[in-house]
Amino acid sequence: MIELREKRVVVAGGLGKSGRAAAKVLCDLGAHVYFTDSDSNAELPAEIRLEAEQGRLTDVRPREDQGLLDEVKPDMIVLAPGVPLKNQIFLAAQARRIAVYGENDLAAGLIQEQWAKKPYIIAITGTDGKST
């Protein structure tokens, strides 16, 4: 995991629970978040709006294009579940060697950094049955 303070991070799929949580923790750790989602009409959730008001988050919805990478020059991209990896922004990021993390990757890396004794992490994958 990289040092997040002062890093520029694009969070794609930000309006879902996972995207909002990732954006919030990134802001709390000192990153500047560029928040995007394909839904540009939804109101920013309260916790995200607060980060924007404090200057730690910029709402760039619905931008998920190569031009966003040119403008922001992100250090990394975090994507929420359900955001397709075939999206133009990820292909462009790969070509530019910009790190792309799933929100679970981000969480696992942060967990391992916080504990002195490295925890075991067990992940359940797939699309069905995790809520039970």
Stockholm file with secondary structure:
# STOCKHOLM 1.0

chainA/1-132         MIELREKRVVVAGGLGKSGRAAAKVLCDLGAHVYFTDSDSNAELPAEIRLEAEQGRLTDVRPREDQGLLDEVKPDMIVLAPGVPLKNQIFLAAQARRIAVYGENDLAAGLIQEQWAKKPYIIAITGTDGKST
#=GR chainA/1-132 SS CCCCTTCEEEEESTTSHHHHHHHHHHHHTTCEEEEECSCCSSCCCHHHHHHHHTTSEEECTTCCSHHHHHHHCCSEEEECTTCCTTSHHHHHHHHTTCEEEEHHHHHHHHHHHHCSSCCCCCCCCSSSSTTC
#=GC SS_cons         CCCCTTCEEEEESTTSHHHHHHHHHHHHTTCEEEEECSCCSSCCCHHHHHHHHTTSEEECTTCCSHHHHHHHCCSEEEECTTCCTTSHHHHHHHHTTCEEEEHHHHHHHHHHHHCSSCCCCCCCCSSSSTTC
//
